[in-house]
């Protein structure tokens, strides 16, 4: 027998062995494939959840950054409101005689007031300026007192003590007003 014949015989033996189907090996291969598919699906699910978490975290961080940018200076803004009030009172308190005498001083106060208003606008701070006769809005106004005033209806603003302010879409300080308590007749 030659080397070639031995090789053929071993191939024949192998072919004969292959004729018998190996169901155990096929079943274990099928189980292995199913296990791999389940593992793949589990990893895909974990990946999709991680991707969604990352996107939610990015959105939350973006929202937090915008809020910090818009409202981070609210304490400073609130602390600046009395400066605005004092400048406004100084301008309103000067009578005609004082205006001529202290023209340069009042002009300086007026320029300072304009600059403060400009800075407020630049940072999203807008005044709430109610007028006498407007309806009282508890979302924007703070009632400092109530008084019956003939010719008004209950809930009408009868005096404005101080302007209010909004910081973007949030109330920084309500306008301080007097409200009519005139009973309905």
C-alpha positions in Angstrom: 0.0 0.0 0.0 1.3 3.3 -0.9 1.1 6.6 0.9 -1.6 7.7 -1.6 -3.7 4.6 -0.9 -3.4 5.1 2.9 -4.5 8.6 2.4 -7.5 7.5 0.4 -8.4 4.9 2.8 -8.4 7.4 5.7 -10.6 9.7 3.6 -12.9 6.8 3.0 -13.0 6.0 6.7 -13.7 9.7 7.4 -16.5 9.7 4.9 -18.0 6.6 6.4 -17.9 8.3 9.8 -19.6 11.4 8.3 -22.5 9.3 7.1 -23.8 9.0 10.6 -25.4 12.3 11.6 -24.3 13.8 14.9 -27.5 15.2 16.4 -25.9 16.0 19.7 -23.3 18.3 18.1 -26.0 19.9 15.9 -28.2 20.5 18.9 -25.4 22.0 21.0 -24.4 24.2 18.0 -28.0 25.4 17.7 -28.1 26.1 21.5 -24.8 27.9 21.2 -26.2 30.1 18.3 -29.3 30.9 20.3 -27.3 31.8 23.3 -25.1 34.1 21.2 -28.2 35.7 19.7 -29.7 36.3 23.1 -26.4 37.8 24.3 -26.2 40.0 21.2 -29.8 41.2 21.8 -28.9 41.9 25.4 -25.9 43.9 24.4 -27.9 45.8 21.8 -30.5 46.6 24.4 -27.8 47.8 26.9 -26.2 49.9 24.1 -29.5 51.5 23.1 -30.2 52.3 26.8 -26.7 53.8 27.3 -27.1 55.9 24.1 -30.5 57.2 25.4 -29.0 57.9 28.8 -26.1 59.8 27.2 -28.6 61.9 25.1 -30.7 62.6 28.1 -27.6 63.7 30.1 -26.5 66.0 27.2 -30.0 67.6 27.1 -30.1 68.0 30.9 -26.6 69.6 30.9 -27.6 71.9 28.1 -30.7 73.0 29.9 -28.7 73.5 33.2 -26.2 75.6 31.3 -28.9 77.8 29.8 -30.6 78.2 33.2 -27.3 79.1 34.8 -26.6 81.6 32.0 -30.0 83.2 32.2 -30.7 83.1 36.0 -27.2 82.7 37.6 -27.0 86.4 38.3 -30.5 86.7 39.8 -29.1 87.4 43.3 -26.9 90.3 42.0 -29.8 91.6 39.9 -32.1 91.5 43.0 -29.5 93.4 45.0 -29.3 96.1 42.3 -33.0 96.9 42.4 -32.7 99.2 45.4 -30.1 101.2 43.5 -32.6 101.6 40.7 -35.3 102.6 43.2 -33.0 105.2 44.9 -32.0 106.7 41.6 -35.7 106.9 40.5 -36.7 108.5 43.8 -33.8 111.1 43.5 -35.0 112.0 40.0 -38.7 112.3 41.1 -38.0 114.2 44.2 -36.3 117.2 42.6 -38.7 120.1 42.1 -38.4 122.8 39.4 -36.3 125.1 41.5 -33.9 122.4 42.5 -33.7 121.2 38.8 -32.2 124.6 37.8 -29.8 124.8 40.8 -28.6 121.1 40.6 -28.8 120.7 36.8 -25.4 119.0 36.4 -26.0 116.7 39.4 -29.5 115.6 38.2 -28.1 115.1 34.7 -25.5 112.8 36.2 -28.1 110.9 38.1 -30.2 110.6 34.9 -27.3 109.3 32.9 -26.5 106.8 35.6 -30.2 105.7 35.6 -30.1 105.2 31.8 -26.9 103.2 32.0 -28.4 101.0 34.8 -31.6 100.4 32.6 -29.4 99.6 29.7 -27.4 97.0 31.7 -30.7 95.5 33.0 -32.0 95.2 29.4 -28.8 93.6 28.2 -29.2 90.9 30.9 -32.9 90.2 30.3 -34.2 92.3 33.2 -37.4 94.1 32.2 -39.5 96.4 34.4 -43.2 95.7 35.3 -44.8 99.1 35.2 -48.5 98.9 36.2 -50.7 102.0 35.8 -53.3 103.3 38.1 -56.6 101.7 37.0 -55.0 98.4 35.9 -56.4 95.2 37.4 -54.4 93.7 40.2 -52.5 90.5 39.1 -51.1 88.5 42.0 -48.6 86.9 39.6 -47.0 90.3 38.9 -48.1 92.6 41.8 -47.8 92.7 45.5 -50.6 94.5 47.3 -49.0 96.8 49.9 -52.4 98.1 51.1 -56.1 98.1 50.3 -58.3 101.2 50.5 -61.8 102.1 49.4 -61.5 104.7 46.7 -64.7 106.1 45.2 -65.0 105.7 41.4 -62.9 102.4 41.4 -63.8 98.8 41.4 -62.4 96.3 43.9 -59.1 94.9 42.6 -58.1 98.0 40.6 -54.7 99.4 41.2 -55.0 102.9 42.9 -51.3 103.6 43.5 -47.9 102.3 42.4 -45.3 102.3 45.2 -42.5 100.5 43.3 -42.0 99.0 39.9 -41.5 95.2 39.6 -39.0 93.3 37.5 -38.9 90.2 35.4 -35.7 88.3 34.8 -36.4 86.7 31.4 -39.6 84.8 32.2 -39.2 84.7 36.0 -40.5 87.2 38.5 -37.5 89.0 40.1 -39.6 91.3 42.2 -43.4 92.0 42.1 -44.6 95.6 41.5 -45.7 97.0 44.8 -49.1 98.6 44.5 -52.1 99.9 46.4 -55.4 98.2 45.6 -59.0 99.4 45.8 -61.3 97.6 48.2 -64.4 99.5 47.1 -67.4 97.3 47.7 -69.7 96.6 44.8 -72.7 98.9 45.0 
